[in-house]
């Protein structure tokens, strides 16, 4: 990513453009361009093509993006989403099988990766746990993302990783619920209606006000900015929040579960 970013900066400067000037001529914001050039954000293929055309690079950026080596710390199908996640100003996340990665403890994350079939090597597991914990920095400090999470009660009643791992995870959830800009809501098992039966998804908005929806299956995923798709999942998320416990009720359930453990 750093090499591609440096190449973009060089092409931009040679064209006599500032980051703001390039942003005014493309669909990327000045902030997005700065992040790409500094190696903090991946250059997406559609932007690479835009920059190539405007900067007259002969397709160098698009070719470079296609030749980037596969990253081992993330599954290949999740990389685009994770790049946007790190630049998001807001996130809305629904899960029904496992806790959202941004809320996991190290031991819980370890248990999820060790459950992978076929199994992952110890090195890959370690890399992915480290990467998952690094991603959680967006919930902390200045400029932290505004994040809403809705997840099934079945997740917090499970025993993934063992009794002690789950108890520590419940404690961690209580701590996450106290973070500024973070909302946790549990969807109870006794609800007669359920807007999330088709599976988990994430909605995100970037600093330049792009809206994306992300869905993930067993061995693939889809990241889309299609307004119709984003709208449908936004409606689903609104209904899930109404069907879920509110923040205070969620804290009460977590306290009761901790008491049972």
N, C-alpha and C positions, 0 to 999 in steps of 0.2 A: 504494500500500500504506500509506503514511504517513497519508493522509486517513482510510481505513477504520479504521486502528488508533486514530486520535484519536477517531473517532466511537464505537468500541467502548468506549474508556475513559470517554467522557462518559456513554454510556448506563449503564455499570456503576456509575459514581459516583452518578448520579441515582437509581439503584435501591437505593443504600445498601449496595453490596457491595464487598468487597475483591477483589483478584485471586484470593486463596485461596478466598474465599467463592464466587465464580463457578465456580472449578474444582471445588469440592465438589458443585455442583449440575448440572454438565455432564460430558461425556466428555473435556474438555480439561483439561490439568494447569495449575497456577499458572504454571509456566515457559513453557508454550505461550502462555497468555494474555498474559503480559508481553512475549514476543517479538512477538506480533501488534500489541499496542498501541504498541510502540516502532518498528514498521515494519520489523522484521528478518525477519518471517515472514509469508507470505501467509495471509489468512483463507480457509480452504477452504469451499466452499458448504455442506457438511453442518454445519459448526460455525456458520456464519452463521445458518442456519435454527434451530439450537438456541438461540443467543444471542437471536435475535429473539423466539422464543417465551417464553423465561424473562424477558427484560428488557422485554417488551411494547413493542417498537419499531415495530410495524405493518409488519414486513418490510423495514425500511430497510437493514439490513446485507446481507441477501440480494440486494436490488435493487442496492445499491452494488457488490457483488462482480461481478454480471453485467455492469455497465457499465464495469468497469475497462478502460482502453485496452490493446491488445495490446502486449506488450513486444518490442522488436526484438532485444534481446541474447540471447534464447533462442527456439527454435522454440516456438510456442504449445502444442504437445502435450507439451512437456517441463517446463513451468513448475511444475506441481504437484509433480512429483518433485524438482526442484531446491530447492523451498521446504523439503521434508522432509529432503533431503540435508544442508542446512546446519544442521539441528537434530539430526542423527543421532548416536547414541553408538556405533553399529557399522554397518559396511558389508561386504557380501560381493558381489564384482563379477566376472562372467564375460564375456569378450569373445573373439570368434574372427575378427573382420575388421579391427579398428582398436583401438589401445590405449585403455584407459579414460581419459576426459577428465581425471580427477584426476592422471594420471601423465604427461600430455603436456607437451612443451616448447612454447614459443610458436611456433617455426618448424614443428613437427610439426602443431600445431593449425591453423596457417595453411594448411598443405598439405591438411588434411582439408576445411576450408571451401572452399578453391579447387577442390576436386574435385567440389563440389556441382553437380548437374544438375537444373534450369537454374541458371545461374550466379548468385551473389549479388553485390550491389554492393560496391565497395571499403569503403564506410562500414559496411555490415552485417557484412562479414567482420571488420573492425577491432573493431567492438563485440563480436562473438561471441568473438573470440580473447581480448580483455580480460576478458570475463565468465568464460570458461573458466579463465583463470589466477587470477582472484579466487576462484573456487570452491575452488581447491587449498589455501587457507588452513586448511581444516578438518583437514588432515594435520599441521599445525605448531602448536607452542606449547602453552600450558596448556589442558587440556580437549580436546586433539586426539582425533579419532574413532579408534576401533580399526577398521582396514581390512584386509581380505583380498582379494587380486586373483589371479585365475587367467585366463591368456590364452594363445592358441595360439602355438606356435613360428613359424607362418607369418607372424605379425605382425612379429616381430623379425627375420625374414629378408627382409622386404620392402624396397622402396627408395622408400617414399613420401616425396616431397619432395626426393629426391636423396641421394647418398652422404653428404655432410657433415651434412645434417639428421638422417639415421638414425644416424650415428655419435654425434652430440650427444645424440640421444634415448636411445641405449643407455647412455651415460655417466650420463644423468639417471636412468634406471631403477636403475642401481647405487646412486646416491645415495638414491633413494627407498627402496630396500630396507634402508637403514641407519636409517631413521626409526623412532622408538619407536612401537610399536603397528601397524606396517605390515608386511604379509607379501606377497611376490610369489612366484608359482609359474607356471612355463611348462608348458603341456601339449604334450608332444612329438608330432611328426608321425607317429612310427612306432607309436603305440598302436593295438592291434587293437580296443579298445573305447573308446567316446566318449560320455559322458553329456550332452554339450552340443550335439548335432546339431540340435536345434530352435531354436537361436539364443541370443543373449546375453541376460543378465538381471542384475538387481541386487536384493539383499535388504537391507533396512535396518531398524534398530530406533531409535525416537526416545527422548528422555529420559523420556517418560511411558510407555515400554514398549509402544508401538504397533508392530506388525510389518507391514511392507509388502513387496510384491514389485513390481518394475517391469520391463516388457518393452517393447521398441521395434521397430517395423517401419519400412518405407520412409517412410510419411507419417503415421504414427499411433503411439500408445503406449497402454499400460494400466498404471495404478497401482492395485493392489488390496490390501485388507487381509483378503480372504476367507481364513479359516484353512486350508481345503483347498488353495487355490492356493499359499499361502505354504509350506505343508508339502511339497507336491510339489517346488517349486523348492529348498527347503532340502535335501531328499533328493538332488536332482540335484547341488547344490553340494558336498555331502559326498562324493559319488562322484567328482566332478571333481577335488577336492583329493587324493583317493587315487590317481587316474590321472595326476596332474601330477607333475613333479619336485618334490622338497622344496626348501626355501629355499636350502640350501647348493648343491644341484645346479643350481638356477636361476642362482645367482651364477656358478657355473663356466661354464655355457653362455653367459651374457652376456660373460664375460671372453674366451671363445674367439671369439665373434662380433666383439668389439672388436679382437681380434688379427688377424682376417681382413680388417678394414677399415683 
